[in-house]
Amino acid sequence: MEELYRANLRVQVDILRPGTYKALADHLRDTTNRHGVGYYHVIHFDVHGAVLPYDQFQQAATSNRYLFQQRYGRPDIKPYEGMKAFLFLEGEQEYQADPVEASELADLLVNHQVPITILNACQSGKQIGASETSLVVDSCRQVSRQYWRWAIL
């Protein structure tokens, strides 16, 4: 970070805390209201991730490790066939992760025209069959911009 500032580049770095889906959605909405769509060019996630069949997801959800009902701004996770890709953001309660489906996150970022997503998460590049199981593929629907601004979660 210090090197970016010393390089005198047009870079704006925002670190978002807490790392919840609600905080991210609210921050992107507020930033869009202040600066217009497309303010951020890169967003970086350093979180847990997994590609899971529903039975494994449900096991963790029933042990109260995952929030899967009454998720902020998103419907409850319904039973599904095959595998789904998730990033696990902080839950509203301590020690509870909020699974965000690849398509949900991609839609949020596309709506705010964030063209580049950097993922540091377990299994973030893993793909099994259809593109909806890959966060990387879902996030690649976005376009590039002229100057760089960073949002770090």
Biotite code that builds the C-alpha atoms (Angstrom):
import biotite.structure as struc

atoms = struc.array([
    struc.Atom([0.000, 0.000, 0.000], chain_id="A", res_id=1, res_name="MET", atom_name="CA", element="C"),
    struc.Atom([2.784, 2.405, 0.881], chain_id="A", res_id=2, res_name="GLU", atom_name="CA", element="C"),
    struc.Atom([4.402, 1.797, -2.493], chain_id="A", res_id=3, res_name="GLU", atom_name="CA", element="C"),
    struc.Atom([1.184, 2.708, -4.297], chain_id="A", res_id=4, res_name="LEU", atom_name="CA", element="C"),
    struc.Atom([1.037, 6.019, -2.458], chain_id="A", res_id=5, res_name="TYR", atom_name="CA", element="C"),
    struc.Atom([4.736, 6.731, -3.061], chain_id="A", res_id=6, res_name="ARG", atom_name="CA", element="C"),
    struc.Atom([4.332, 5.985, -6.772], chain_id="A", res_id=7, res_name="ALA", atom_name="CA", element="C"),
    struc.Atom([1.905, 8.909, -6.981], chain_id="A", res_id=8, res_name="ASN", atom_name="CA", element="C"),
    struc.Atom([-0.623, 6.873, -8.987], chain_id="A", res_id=9, res_name="LEU", atom_name="CA", element="C"),
    struc.Atom([-4.339, 7.600, -9.201], chain_id="A", res_id=10, res_name="ARG", atom_name="CA", element="C"),
    struc.Atom([-5.290, 4.890, -6.726], chain_id="A", res_id=11, res_name="VAL", atom_name="CA", element="C"),
    struc.Atom([-8.006, 4.936, -4.098], chain_id="A", res_id=12, res_name="GLN", atom_name="CA", element="C"),
    struc.Atom([-7.856, 2.068, -1.594], chain_id="A", res_id=13, res_name="VAL", atom_name="CA", element="C"),
    struc.Atom([-10.848, 1.363, 0.639], chain_id="A", res_id=14, res_name="ASP", atom_name="CA", element="C"),
    struc.Atom([-10.795, -1.440, 3.195], chain_id="A", res_id=15, res_name="ILE", atom_name="CA", element="C"),
    struc.Atom([-14.237, -2.655, 4.124], chain_id="A", res_id=16, res_name="LEU", atom_name="CA", element="C"),
    struc.Atom([-15.010, -3.772, 7.664], chain_id="A", res_id=17, res_name="ARG", atom_name="CA", element="C"),
    struc.Atom([-16.931, -5.742, 8.704], chain_id="A", res_id=18, res_name="PRO", atom_name="CA", element="C"),
    struc.Atom([-16.528, -8.156, 5.823], chain_id="A", res_id=19, res_name="GLY", atom_name="CA", element="C"),
    struc.Atom([-20.226, -8.965, 5.517], chain_id="A", res_id=20, res_name="THR", atom_name="CA", element="C"),
    struc.Atom([-22.369, -9.129, 2.394], chain_id="A", res_id=21, res_name="TYR", atom_name="CA", element="C"),
    struc.Atom([-24.541, -6.353, 3.844], chain_id="A", res_id=22, res_name="LYS", atom_name="CA", element="C"),
    struc.Atom([-21.510, -4.093, 4.376], chain_id="A", res_id=23, res_name="ALA", atom_name="CA", element="C"),
    struc.Atom([-20.307, -4.785, 0.821], chain_id="A", res_id=24, res_name="LEU", atom_name="CA", element="C"),
    struc.Atom([-23.717, -4.187, -0.778], chain_id="A", res_id=25, res_name="ALA", atom_name="CA", element="C"),
    struc.Atom([-24.281, -1.020, 1.283], chain_id="A", res_id=26, res_name="ASP", atom_name="CA", element="C"),
    struc.Atom([-20.782, 0.293, 0.535], chain_id="A", res_id=27, res_name="HIS", atom_name="CA", element="C"),
    struc.Atom([-21.147, -0.292, -3.215], chain_id="A", res_id=28, res_name="LEU", atom_name="CA", element="C"),
    struc.Atom([-24.607, 1.332, -3.199], chain_id="A", res_id=29, res_name="ARG", atom_name="CA", element="C"),
    struc.Atom([-23.381, 4.370, -1.233], chain_id="A", res_id=30, res_name="ASP", atom_name="CA", element="C"),
    struc.Atom([-20.289, 4.720, -3.435], chain_id="A", res_id=31, res_name="THR", atom_name="CA", element="C"),
    struc.Atom([-22.405, 4.480, -6.587], chain_id="A", res_id=32, res_name="THR", atom_name="CA", element="C"),
    struc.Atom([-24.747, 7.152, -5.209], chain_id="A", res_id=33, res_name="ASN", atom_name="CA", element="C"),
    struc.Atom([-21.774, 9.461, -4.466], chain_id="A", res_id=34, res_name="ARG", atom_name="CA", element="C"),
    struc.Atom([-19.558, 8.809, -7.507], chain_id="A", res_id=35, res_name="HIS", atom_name="CA", element="C"),
    struc.Atom([-21.716, 7.041, -10.100], chain_id="A", res_id=36, res_name="GLY", atom_name="CA", element="C"),
    struc.Atom([-21.615, 3.532, -11.487], chain_id="A", res_id=37, res_name="VAL", atom_name="CA", element="C"),
    struc.Atom([-18.179, 2.081, -12.205], chain_id="A", res_id=38, res_name="GLY", atom_name="CA", element="C"),
    struc.Atom([-16.217, 3.890, -9.486], chain_id="A", res_id=39, res_name="TYR", atom_name="CA", element="C"),
    struc.Atom([-14.262, 0.778, -8.509], chain_id="A", res_id=40, res_name="TYR", atom_name="CA", element="C"),
    struc.Atom([-12.152, -0.960, -11.117], chain_id="A", res_id=41, res_name="HIS", atom_name="CA", element="C"),
    struc.Atom([-10.770, -3.774, -8.973], chain_id="A", res_id=42, res_name="VAL", atom_name="CA", element="C"),
    struc.Atom([-12.148, -5.529, -5.928], chain_id="A", res_id=43, res_name="ILE", atom_name="CA", element="C"),
    struc.Atom([-10.111, -8.024, -3.934], chain_id="A", res_id=44, res_name="HIS", atom_name="CA", element="C"),
    struc.Atom([-11.580, -10.748, -1.744], chain_id="A", res_id=45, res_name="PHE", atom_name="CA", element="C"),
    struc.Atom([-9.412, -12.590, 0.770], chain_id="A", res_id=46, res_name="ASP", atom_name="CA", element="C"),
    struc.Atom([-11.956, -15.042, 2.172], chain_id="A", res_id=47, res_name="VAL", atom_name="CA", element="C"),
    struc.Atom([-12.805, -18.728, 2.391], chain_id="A", res_id=48, res_name="HIS", atom_name="CA", element="C"),
    struc.Atom([-14.395, -20.428, -0.588], chain_id="A", res_id=49, res_name="GLY", atom_name="CA", element="C"),
    struc.Atom([-15.697, -23.842, -1.569], chain_id="A", res_id=50, res_name="ALA", atom_name="CA", element="C"),
    struc.Atom([-17.456, -25.739, -4.323], chain_id="A", res_id=51, res_name="VAL", atom_name="CA", element="C"),
    struc.Atom([-20.012, -27.931, -2.538], chain_id="A", res_id=52, res_name="LEU", atom_name="CA", element="C"),
    struc.Atom([-22.799, -30.402, -3.219], chain_id="A", res_id=53, res_name="PRO", atom_name="CA", element="C"),
    struc.Atom([-25.991, -29.586, -1.324], chain_id="A", res_id=54, res_name="TYR", atom_name="CA", element="C"),
    struc.Atom([-25.612, -32.407, 1.217], chain_id="A", res_id=55, res_name="ASP", atom_name="CA", element="C"),
    struc.Atom([-22.240, -31.042, 2.401], chain_id="A", res_id=56, res_name="GLN", atom_name="CA", element="C"),
    struc.Atom([-23.599, -27.518, 2.446], chain_id="A", res_id=57, res_name="PHE", atom_name="CA", element="C"),
    struc.Atom([-26.651, -28.603, 4.444], chain_id="A", res_id=58, res_name="GLN", atom_name="CA", element="C"),
    struc.Atom([-24.516, -30.478, 7.027], chain_id="A", res_id=59, res_name="GLN", atom_name="CA", element="C"),
    struc.Atom([-22.590, -27.322, 7.859], chain_id="A", res_id=60, res_name="ALA", atom_name="CA", element="C"),
    struc.Atom([-25.734, -25.178, 7.751], chain_id="A", res_id=61, res_name="ALA", atom_name="CA", element="C"),
    struc.Atom([-27.611, -27.404, 10.192], chain_id="A", res_id=62, res_name="THR", atom_name="CA", element="C"),
    struc.Atom([-24.656, -27.305, 12.599], chain_id="A", res_id=63, res_name="SER", atom_name="CA", element="C"),
    struc.Atom([-25.099, -23.487, 12.538], chain_id="A", res_id=64, res_name="ASN", atom_name="CA", element="C"),
    struc.Atom([-21.730, -22.867, 10.817], chain_id="A", res_id=65, res_name="ARG", atom_name="CA", element="C"),
    struc.Atom([-23.393, -21.224, 7.798], chain_id="A", res_id=66, res_name="TYR", atom_name="CA", element="C"),
    struc.Atom([-26.128, -18.671, 7.510], chain_id="A", res_id=67, res_name="LEU", atom_name="CA", element="C"),
    struc.Atom([-28.445, -19.980, 4.809], chain_id="A", res_id=68, res_name="PHE", atom_name="CA", element="C"),
    struc.Atom([-31.785, -18.437, 5.673], chain_id="A", res_id=69, res_name="GLN", atom_name="CA", element="C"),
    struc.Atom([-32.665, -14.765, 5.967], chain_id="A", res_id=70, res_name="GLN", atom_name="CA", element="C"),
    struc.Atom([-29.497, -13.704, 4.168], chain_id="A", res_id=71, res_name="ARG", atom_name="CA", element="C"),
    struc.Atom([-29.266, -9.942, 3.604], chain_id="A", res_id=72, res_name="TYR", atom_name="CA", element="C"),
    struc.Atom([-30.533, -8.961, 0.151], chain_id="A", res_id=73, res_name="GLY", atom_name="CA", element="C"),
    struc.Atom([-30.664, -12.551, -1.095], chain_id="A", res_id=74, res_name="ARG", atom_name="CA", element="C"),
    struc.Atom([-33.161, -15.402, -0.941], chain_id="A", res_id=75, res_name="PRO", atom_name="CA", element="C"),
    struc.Atom([-32.691, -18.451, 1.254], chain_id="A", res_id=76, res_name="ASP", atom_name="CA", element="C"),
    struc.Atom([-30.527, -21.164, -0.260], chain_id="A", res_id=77, res_name="ILE", atom_name="CA", element="C"),
    struc.Atom([-32.796, -23.865, -1.624], chain_id="A", res_id=78, res_name="LYS", atom_name="CA", element="C"),
    struc.Atom([-31.800, -27.490, -2.254], chain_id="A", res_id=79, res_name="PRO", atom_name="CA", element="C"),
    struc.Atom([-29.822, -27.810, -5.492], chain_id="A", res_id=80, res_name="TYR", atom_name="CA", element="C"),
    struc.Atom([-28.441, -30.535, -7.740], chain_id="A", res_id=81, res_name="GLU", atom_name="CA", element="C"),
    struc.Atom([-24.746, -30.954, -8.438], chain_id="A", res_id=82, res_name="GLY", atom_name="CA", element="C"),
    struc.Atom([-22.202, -28.466, -7.131], chain_id="A", res_id=83, res_name="MET", atom_name="CA", element="C"),
    struc.Atom([-22.300, -24.731, -6.364], chain_id="A", res_id=84, res_name="LYS", atom_name="CA", element="C"),
    struc.Atom([-19.466, -22.296, -5.782], chain_id="A", res_id=85, res_name="ALA", atom_name="CA", element="C"),
    struc.Atom([-19.525, -20.148, -2.657], chain_id="A", res_id=86, res_name="PHE", atom_name="CA", element="C"),
    struc.Atom([-17.415, -17.458, -1.062], chain_id="A", res_id=87, res_name="LEU", atom_name="CA", element="C"),
    struc.Atom([-17.852, -17.273, 2.681], chain_id="A", res_id=88, res_name="PHE", atom_name="CA", element="C"),
    struc.Atom([-18.089, -13.731, 3.967], chain_id="A", res_id=89, res_name="LEU", atom_name="CA", element="C"),
    struc.Atom([-18.448, -12.864, 7.626], chain_id="A", res_id=90, res_name="GLU", atom_name="CA", element="C"),
    struc.Atom([-21.876, -13.639, 9.009], chain_id="A", res_id=91, res_name="GLY", atom_name="CA", element="C"),
    struc.Atom([-23.922, -11.224, 11.059], chain_id="A", res_id=92, res_name="GLU", atom_name="CA", element="C"),
    struc.Atom([-23.229, -13.428, 14.092], chain_id="A", res_id=93, res_name="GLN", atom_name="CA", element="C"),
    struc.Atom([-19.754, -14.277, 15.361], chain_id="A", res_id=94, res_name="GLU", atom_name="CA", element="C"),
    struc.Atom([-18.350, -17.620, 14.116], chain_id="A", res_id=95, res_name="TYR", atom_name="CA", element="C"),
    struc.Atom([-21.021, -17.944, 11.435], chain_id="A", res_id=96, res_name="GLN", atom_name="CA", element="C"),
    struc.Atom([-20.088, -17.669, 7.772], chain_id="A", res_id=97, res_name="ALA", atom_name="CA", element="C"),
    struc.Atom([-22.401, -16.207, 5.141], chain_id="A", res_id=98, res_name="ASP", atom_name="CA", element="C"),
    struc.Atom([-22.182, -18.300, 1.959], chain_id="A", res_id=99, res_name="PRO", atom_name="CA", element="C"),
    struc.Atom([-22.464, -16.098, -1.110], chain_id="A", res_id=100, res_name="VAL", atom_name="CA", element="C"),
    struc.Atom([-23.175, -17.952, -4.336], chain_id="A", res_id=101, res_name="GLU", atom_name="CA", element="C"),
    struc.Atom([-20.901, -17.172, -7.266], chain_id="A", res_id=102, res_name="ALA", atom_name="CA", element="C"),
    struc.Atom([-23.811, -15.834, -9.299], chain_id="A", res_id=103, res_name="SER", atom_name="CA", element="C"),
    struc.Atom([-25.003, -13.600, -6.431], chain_id="A", res_id=104, res_name="GLU", atom_name="CA", element="C"),
    struc.Atom([-21.609, -11.979, -6.054], chain_id="A", res_id=105, res_name="LEU", atom_name="CA", element="C"),
    struc.Atom([-21.120, -11.648, -9.811], chain_id="A", res_id=106, res_name="ALA", atom_name="CA", element="C"),
    struc.Atom([-24.531, -9.968, -10.142], chain_id="A", res_id=107, res_name="ASP", atom_name="CA", element="C"),
    struc.Atom([-23.711, -7.495, -7.337], chain_id="A", res_id=108, res_name="LEU", atom_name="CA", element="C"),
    struc.Atom([-20.373, -6.588, -8.923], chain_id="A", res_id=109, res_name="LEU", atom_name="CA", element="C"),
    struc.Atom([-21.811, -6.339, -12.441], chain_id="A", res_id=110, res_name="VAL", atom_name="CA", element="C"),
    struc.Atom([-24.622, -4.068, -11.177], chain_id="A", res_id=111, res_name="ASN", atom_name="CA", element="C"),
    struc.Atom([-21.953, -1.693, -9.872], chain_id="A", res_id=112, res_name="HIS", atom_name="CA", element="C"),
    struc.Atom([-19.740, -2.235, -12.945], chain_id="A", res_id=113, res_name="GLN", atom_name="CA", element="C"),
    struc.Atom([-16.706, -3.558, -11.064], chain_id="A", res_id=114, res_name="VAL", atom_name="CA", element="C"),
    struc.Atom([-14.742, -5.053, -13.981], chain_id="A", res_id=115, res_name="PRO", atom_name="CA", element="C"),
    struc.Atom([-11.981, -6.945, -12.169], chain_id="A", res_id=116, res_name="ILE", atom_name="CA", element="C"),
    struc.Atom([-12.255, -9.314, -9.221], chain_id="A", res_id=117, res_name="THR", atom_name="CA", element="C"),
    struc.Atom([-9.212, -10.775, -7.494], chain_id="A", res_id=118, res_name="ILE", atom_name="CA", element="C"),
    struc.Atom([-9.989, -13.855, -5.424], chain_id="A", res_id=119, res_name="LEU", atom_name="CA", element="C"),
    struc.Atom([-7.809, -15.245, -2.667], chain_id="A", res_id=120, res_name="ASN", atom_name="CA", element="C"),
    struc.Atom([-10.038, -18.107, -1.558], chain_id="A", res_id=121, res_name="ALA", atom_name="CA", element="C"),
    struc.Atom([-9.854, -21.866, -1.349], chain_id="A", res_id=122, res_name="CYS", atom_name="CA", element="C"),
    struc.Atom([-11.258, -23.448, -4.535], chain_id="A", res_id=123, res_name="GLN", atom_name="CA", element="C"),
    struc.Atom([-11.971, -20.053, -6.142], chain_id="A", res_id=124, res_name="SER", atom_name="CA", element="C"),
    struc.Atom([-10.706, -21.293, -9.512], chain_id="A", res_id=125, res_name="GLY", atom_name="CA", element="C"),
    struc.Atom([-12.165, -24.786, -9.257], chain_id="A", res_id=126, res_name="LYS", atom_name="CA", element="C"),
    struc.Atom([-14.718, -25.620, -11.905], chain_id="A", res_id=127, res_name="GLN", atom_name="CA", element="C"),
    struc.Atom([-16.761, -28.765, -12.214], chain_id="A", res_id=128, res_name="ILE", atom_name="CA", element="C"),
    struc.Atom([-18.827, -28.909, -15.374], chain_id="A", res_id=129, res_name="GLY", atom_name="CA", element="C"),
    struc.Atom([-21.139, -25.947, -15.910], chain_id="A", res_id=130, res_name="ALA", atom_name="CA", element="C"),
    struc.Atom([-19.929, -22.377, -15.596], chain_id="A", res_id=131, res_name="SER", atom_name="CA", element="C"),
    struc.Atom([-22.275, -21.619, -12.700], chain_id="A", res_id=132, res_name="GLU", atom_name="CA", element="C"),
    struc.Atom([-19.955, -23.612, -10.424], chain_id="A", res_id=133, res_name="THR", atom_name="CA", element="C"),
    struc.Atom([-17.074, -21.220, -11.013], chain_id="A", res_id=134, res_name="SER", atom_name="CA", element="C"),
    struc.Atom([-16.846, -17.832, -9.357], chain_id="A", res_id=135, res_name="LEU", atom_name="CA", element="C"),
    struc.Atom([-14.111, -16.920, -11.807], chain_id="A", res_id=136, res_name="VAL", atom_name="CA", element="C"),
    struc.Atom([-16.293, -17.621, -14.855], chain_id="A", res_id=137, res_name="VAL", atom_name="CA", element="C"),
    struc.Atom([-19.277, -15.749, -13.403], chain_id="A", res_id=138, res_name="ASP", atom_name="CA", element="C"),
    struc.Atom([-17.107, -12.757, -12.560], chain_id="A", res_id=139, res_name="SER", atom_name="CA", element="C"),
    struc.Atom([-15.545, -12.572, -16.035], chain_id="A", res_id=140, res_name="CYS", atom_name="CA", element="C"),
    struc.Atom([-18.683, -10.966, -17.478], chain_id="A", res_id=141, res_name="ARG", atom_name="CA", element="C"),
    struc.Atom([-17.336, -7.541, -16.644], chain_id="A", res_id=142, res_name="GLN", atom_name="CA", element="C"),
    struc.Atom([-15.509, -4.814, -18.591], chain_id="A", res_id=143, res_name="VAL", atom_name="CA", element="C"),
    struc.Atom([-12.282, -2.840, -18.010], chain_id="A", res_id=144, res_name="SER", atom_name="CA", element="C"),
    struc.Atom([-11.966, 0.877, -17.194], chain_id="A", res_id=145, res_name="ARG", atom_name="CA", element="C"),
    struc.Atom([-9.380, 3.653, -17.686], chain_id="A", res_id=146, res_name="GLN", atom_name="CA", element="C"),
    struc.Atom([-8.084, 4.311, -14.138], chain_id="A", res_id=147, res_name="TYR", atom_name="CA", element="C"),
    struc.Atom([-7.664, 1.955, -11.189], chain_id="A", res_id=148, res_name="TRP", atom_name="CA", element="C"),
    struc.Atom([-9.461, 2.222, -7.857], chain_id="A", res_id=149, res_name="ARG", atom_name="CA", element="C"),
    struc.Atom([-9.343, -0.583, -5.319], chain_id="A", res_id=150, res_name="TRP", atom_name="CA", element="C"),
    struc.Atom([-11.857, -1.881, -2.792], chain_id="A", res_id=151, res_name="ALA", atom_name="CA", element="C"),
    struc.Atom([-10.376, -4.483, -0.472], chain_id="A", res_id=152, res_name="ILE", atom_name="CA", element="C"),
    struc.Atom([-12.556, -6.791, 1.590], chain_id="A", res_id=153, res_name="LEU", atom_name="CA", element="C"),
])
